[in-house]
Every structure is written in structure tokens, then in C-alpha cells.
Amino acid sequence: MRTNLRRSTASTIGNGAPRKAAPRTGTAAFLAAAVFLAAGLTACSGSEPKDVTVYSGRTQTLVQPLIDEFTKKTGITVDVRYGTTAQMAAQLQEEGDKSPADVFLSQDAGALGAVAKAGLLAQLPAELLAKVPAPYQHTGGQWVGVTGRLRVFAYNADQVKPAELPKSVLDVTGPQWKGRLGVAPTNASFQTFVTAMRVQHGDAKAKEFLGAIKANEPQIRDNNIVIVGEINDGKLAAGLVNHYYLFEKAAELGVSPDQLKVKLHYFGDGDTGGLLNVSGLGLLKKATGNDKARQFMDYLLGADGQTYFATKTFEYPLIAGVPAAPGLPVLADLKIPPIDLNDLDTLAASVGMIKSSGLTS
């Protein structure tokens, strides 16, 4: 399948004013990827051949300013094709060794794992892998994390008392949350969370949890930023989201995070609800000899790239020496669930389980 690509105008890094939150794109089932691909992808390209071609599952608004800065500093030109992470992963698997892509930029470890499992990714240089702690990279060295993304429980401080906060994500199926909990079951982060639950507790427990969520009359929304916004406005009491959406909402409104009504509760004790997933990079095998592609990857894992993600998207930097955004808990102080990110590559099964539960159609 070939898809029509349209050109899009690149933006530049802002001047430090409060940043309007970049929309996050949810990942749907790999099994349905052909349908999504037919909807069209976008490319930021011109008539001249570019040095590096990137398939990006991260949105243009979010990453194009950083890519523009990379080109400005290095002179290396980059052709970026944008879509959801599922679209990009499916496109890569369909194109195989004929793909024009050099680099896969994914919002999710599971999609990187699926592309690696398909035999399309190359072994990354040891010096690149050495920048990132081992838990946040492929065991075979075929992908590497770029940023960390925590799952959290968001709540409205006027509607939820501290004593009511769930100790485990499994507790959100209790009667006190009936009709009050927002979830985004078509979003990549929720689907990966379900995959993590399957890995940590088994398919039977994950199926039971989803059934209990459905029976508890959840408030279904398209994405996490909508959930956070409605919690802040008092339309929802709580929701399951990623940590950075609160910071994006604050940036969008031009206020500090502590001025919002929405607050974050971090699950501890290795609870699945506190999953730390990563966005990440993979190098296609056909690009093994493309030194400029390696320079691009190195830039995203350098001080400039990591600082951009920490200050503009509010995700956790993964290299040493770059601090996280103010207000975020130190990762070392959190008891992250002991889940191998390499085991999150069965997204299609999770999407099927979510659909069977009735949370999606």
C-alpha cells in the first residue's frame, strides 16, 4: 500500500512564552493499521532529497521544532513523515527493506518492539546505548528510549479527598468511582498500560479489570488531554492518564501547575498504575551506514534534545545530567513496577481485549 503524503510547514522553537500544549496522538490496533494508513500521513519534505528520513509516531507540533534546530546546528536535512505510532509501525512492516525510512521515532516501547521483532531494526552503536539506562532500551540493542512517561491517577482536588485516593490502580473499579472516572481506551498510553497489566498479572486479571472498569460506567474520552481538562474544569472527578498532561494543560492556560484544580497521584509499591513507559528510537537496517541518521539519534539523546523534551513536553529525560521539569517526583524515589519494556510488544492482543470488554467498539 502506498499513501499520499502532503507537505507541511515547519515551525521553530518558541521564545519561552507559555507553550500551547501539543496534541498527543493515540495508537490504535496494529490489526487495523491499514485502515488508518488509508486516512493519509503527513510529510515535512521538499523537492530536494533529504539526508535522513524519519517515520515519526510523535506529532509534528511536538517534535518538528527540535528537528528544525538539529538541521540549523548541523546542516543535516530531515524528511519527516508523521502519523500515529501504529501507522508508522505498520508502514515499516509493510514496506520491509524497501522502506525509505532511516529512523523510527515512536511514542511507545511496544511499537518499537514490534518493528524489532519483524527484523527491521539494526543494532545501535554501543556509545548511543550507553547514554540510557538498560531498563529503557531493547535487550538486543535495537531500540533505545528517549523520554520517560509515567502513568498516574489525575483527580480534582475539590471532589476527591486525599483519603479517597486509590492505593492501587485495581482500586479504581470500586463503587466510589462509578461514573466518575475518565479513561481513553483508544489511546496508546492506555493500551500499553493494559499490556503491562497482562505482563505483570496475566491475561485473566487484565480481562477482569477491564470488565470491572466497563461495569463501573466510566467516562470514555478520545484522549488524555481532554480528560485532564475536564478534571480541571470539574466535569470529571478523576482519570487515568500520563503525568505530563497536567503540565501541558498548565502551559496551555499560561499558569503554573499548582494553580490547577487537577492534581496527580503517583502509584507506588510497583503497582501497574505507575508504569514508566518510554518514547524511543530505532535505526532501520538499511540505514546502518547512514552516519547522518546516527547523528540525528545522537542529538535527541544529547543535552539539547533531552532539555527540549524536559522543558517543552514535560517528559522525563533519560540521560544523566539533564534535570526533569520542576514539580516532577524523582524517578529513583518512585517504586516503578518491575516490567520489562521489551515485553510490551503485544499491543494487538491488548487492543482486542479492550474491545472485547466493551470499552471500545
N, C-alpha and C positions, 0 to 999 in steps of 0.2 A: 504494500500500500504506500502510495506517495501522498503527501499532504501539501497543500498550497501554503506557502509562507508569505507573510506580509511584512514590510519594513515598519519599524517603529523608531521614534525619535528618542535618542539617549538623553538622559538627564545628567546633572552634575551634582557633586557633593554640596550640601547646603552650607549656609553661613553660621550655623549654630543656633538658629532660631528653633523654637519648639517644632519638632518634626511631625507632620501628619502621618499617622500610622500607616504602614504599608500593608495592603491586604494579604492575608495568608491564604494559600490555596490548598484545599483539602485533596487527599488522594483517594480515588475510588478503586474498585476492584481491578486487578490485572486482567481478570477474565472478561471484563467489559471494556478493556482499553481501546479496542478497535472502534467502538462507538465514540469514545472521547476523541480519538485521533481524527475522526471524520469531522469533528467540530472545528478543526484547524488549530495550528500552532502559530506563534509569532516569532519573527526573527529580527534581530537588530543587525542588519547587514547592508552593504553597498554593492556597487558593481565590481569593485576590485576584490580579488581574493584576499582573505584574511589569514593571519599567521596561525591562529588557533580557533577551532570550532568547539563551542561548549553547548551541550544539551543541559538546560537548566530547569530543574523542578522547583526552583525558588523564583519568586515573582520578579518581574523586571523593575518595578518600583523599588524593591528592596535591594537588589544586588547590582543593578546597572551603574549607579554612581560609583561603586567601588571598582567595577571593571573599567569604567572611564578613567579613573585615577590611575589604575595599573597601566593603561595604554599611555597616558600622559607621562608617566615616570619612566617607562621602559621603551616606548616606541613600538611595542608589540601590539598588533591589531587583533581584535577578538570578534568573531561572529557568534552571537548567542541566539540559540533557538529556545524559546520559552514555551512551557506548557506545565501541566501538573507533573508531579514526580511519576505517577503511574503512566502518563502519556510518554514521557521521556524513556522510562524503563522499557515499555512495550515497543517503542520505536526502535530502540537499540537492539532488542532481541529479534525484531522482525528484519532489520537491516543486516544484522550479523557483521561479518568482516567487510561488508560493502558500505558501512555507515561512514558518513563524512565526519562524525564526531571524534574529537580527540579527548575530551574530558566530559565526565558526567558529574554534574553538581546536583546533589539530591538533598531533599529536606528530611530524609528518613534513612536510617540504617537498614531497614528491611528491604527497600528497593535496591540499595547498593548490593546487598547480599544476593538478591535475585539475579541481578546482572552478573555478579561474580560467579554464581552457580551456573549460569549459562555459558561460562568460559570466555567471556568477552573482555575481562579486565586484566591488565598487566600487573606484574609485581612492581610495587612502588620502590623508589630509591630508599635505601636504609636511612640516609640523612633526613629525608622527609618524615619517615615513620618515627624517627627518634624524637621529633618535636612533640608528639602527642602520646599521652599515657596509653599503655597497652589495652586497657579495657575499652578504649574508644577507637579501636581500629580492627580491621579484619585479621583473623588469626593467621591467614596466609599472606598478609601484606598487600592485599589487592584493593582495599579502600581505607581511607583514613578520615576520622571525624574532624570537623571544622569548628562546630559550636555545640554546646550542651543545652538541652531543652528539658526542663523539669515539668512533670505533671503535678498539678496542685488542685486543691479544693478552694474555689473562689466563693466568697459569701458577702452579703450585705450586712454591715455591722449593726444596722438598725433593726434587722429582722432575725439575726442569728446571734445568740449569746455564746460567749466562749465555752461554757459548759456543754453546749449542744454540738460542738464541733466533733466530727467523727474521728475516732482513733484509727480506723482502717477504712479504706475505700469500700470494703464489703459492707460497712455500716450504712452506706447511703441508700440501701434498699429498705431501711427501716420506715415505719409508718410516719415518723415525724417529717420525712422528706416527700411524702406523697404529694404529687402535683407541684412541687416547689423546686425541683432540681432540673437545671438545663444541661442537655447533652447535645453533641454534634456527631451523630453516628456515621455520617458520610465523610467526616474529616479524617485526614491521615493520622493525626495525633491520637484520636480516639481508637482508630483501628489498630494502631501499633500498641496502644495500651491493652487492648483485648488480646493481641498476640502475646504480649508479656504475661498476661494473666494465664493464658494457656500454657506458656512455658513454665511459669512458677507453680501453678496449682493444678494443671491438667485441663483437658477439654471439658470434662464433665462439670467441673467447678465453674469454668468460664461460661458455659451454657446456662448453668443455674443462675449465675449472677446476672446475665443479660435478660433472662426471663423475669427475674425479680425486679430489675430496673423497668422493664416494659409494664409489668403489673402495677408498678408504683406511679403510673401516669406521669412520665417525665415530660418536660417541656422541650420538644425537639426543635433545634435551630440548625441553620446551614453551616455555621462556623463559630469559632471560639470568640472572636472579637464581638460578635453580636451578643453572645451570652454575657460577656464581661460588661458590655454597655448596658444591657437590661438589668443586670445585678446592680450596677452603679445607679441606675435610674429608679430602682425599687420595684421593677416589674418582675424580677426573679429574686428568689431568696439566695440561691446558690447554684453552682455549676462545676463540672469537671473540665478543666482547661489546661493549657500550658502557662508557665509562670509569666512570660514576657507580655502577654496581652494586657495585663494591668498597666505596665509601663507604657505600652503603645497607646492605651486609652488616655493616660495622663498627658503624653506628648501631643496627642490629637487635640485635647482640650486646653493645652497650654498651662497646665497646673502641675504641682508636684504629686507624686503617687500618694503621699499621706493625706492629701486633700480629698481623695476619692472616698466614696462610701463603700466601694468594693475593696475587700481585703483578701489576703491569701493565707491559707492554712496549708502547711507542709506536712505531709505524712512522714512518719518516722518508722523505726524498727524494721526496715527492709520491706515495708508494705509496697505492694504493686502500684498503689496510687501515687507513689513517689518516684516512679520510673524516670531515669535520666536517659533520654534518647539523644541522638546526635544528628545534625546535618553533616554531610560529608562529600568527599571527592573520590572519584575513581578515574584512572587513566586507561583508555581503550588500548588493546594490544596493538592495533595498527598504528598507534601514536607513540610507541615505545621510543622511537628515535627522534621525536619532536622535542627538542630542548626547550623551545618556547612554551610548549604546553606544560612542561615541568616547572618553568619559571612562573607561570600563572598559578599553578598549585602552590608553589613555594610562597608566593606573595600572599595568598589567602591565609596561609599558616605563619606568616611573618607578623611583626609588630603592627604594621599599618593595617593589614587585613583584620587581625584579631581585635585591634582597638576599634575599628569601624563597627564590627559586629557587637562589641560590648556597649558602645555608646549610641549606636543608631538603631539596632534591633533588639538590644537588651538581652541577648543570649549570653551564655557563659563562654568566655574564651577558653580554649583548651591547651594553649601553650603557657609555659612558665613566664612570669614577669609581666603579664597583662592582667590588670585587675578587672573584676566584674563590675557591673554598674552599681552605684551606691544603693543600698537598701536590699540587695540580694543576700541571702544567707551564704556562708562559706560552704562549698561543697563538702569539704572534709568534715564539717560539723554535722552533716546530714547522714542518716543511715540509708543509703541508696539500696534498693532491692538488688540482691546478687544475681542479676540476669545478664547472661552473655548476649551482647547485642548481635552477635553472629547468628543467634537462634531466632531472630525476628524476621526471617526471610520467608515466612509462610503467610503472607498477607491475604492471599486469595481465600485461604481457609477461614481466616478471621472474618473477612467480609461476608462470606457465606453464612457463618454462624450468626453474625449481626442481623443479616436479612432474615434468617430462619426465626429469630427471636421476635420479629415484627417491628423492630426499631427502624428498619428501612423497608422500602417496597421493592 
